[in-house]
Amino acid sequence: MALLKTYTISTDVTEGVVTAPVLHNEIEDSTNVNSFEGIEVDGDSLHVYGASFSNESALDALVLAHGGVSLSEYKQTKTDAIDDRSEELILAGYTYASKQFSLSSNAQTNILAMDTNRVDPAITYPITFNTIDDQDTYDVANATDMHGMFLTALGTKKAILDSGTALKNSVRAAVDKAGVDAVVDNR
């Protein structure tokens, strides 16, 4: 193997760490080294082997940007953050009749059950729901009102999940870490 270049990991790699199999694949995929033969990590030194450079400055930039994780792991971290934000938004609840109600798992089960049985003759109206902060109540007047409340809850959750899916689709489509970073969850 012909040694082309040696980098100092602690100063030449932004994260200060190298995941050798990941960096090997990144260099191999980049075509910055002609007849790329591999890399070797020796303490704080990173050795790159190959026949010649096709683009040394691009290789330097690639090594500098190496984050120590694969693109798929980087994407997974981003999609996990999107899922976490979706959960936060769901737990913030939904607004119906100018009042905020819970969308906790228990609240979702309850409103689904109430909507499913809204026209059951055994159901007597009004039905009182507490707001998410338990500081107020809302009296559901009839089956139509119950269905409207259910559809609002369902629509709120669906909008949150759909917006999360759109963001995750953008992450999936990203071809590099910069593309992943360009996906901003500003919901």
Sequence and secondary structure as in RCSB ss.txt:
>XXXX:A:sequence
MALLKTYTISTDVTEGVVTAPVLHNEIEDSTNVNSFEGIEVDGDSLHVYGASFSNESALDALVLAHGGVSLSEYK
QTKTDAIDDRSEELILAGYTYASKQFSLSSNAQTNILAMDTNRVDPAITYPITFNTIDDQDTYDVANATDMHGMF
LTALGTKKAILDSGTALKNSVRAAVDKAGVDAVVDNR
>XXXX:A:secstr
  EEEEEEHHHHSTTS   HHHHHHHHHHHT EET  EEEEETTEEEEESSEES HHHHHHHHHH  SS HHHHH
HHHHHHHHHHHHHHHHT EEETTEEE  SHHHHHHHHHHHHTTT TT  S EEEE TTSS EEEE SHHHHHHHH
HHHHHHHHHHHHHHHHHHHHHHH SSHHHHHT     
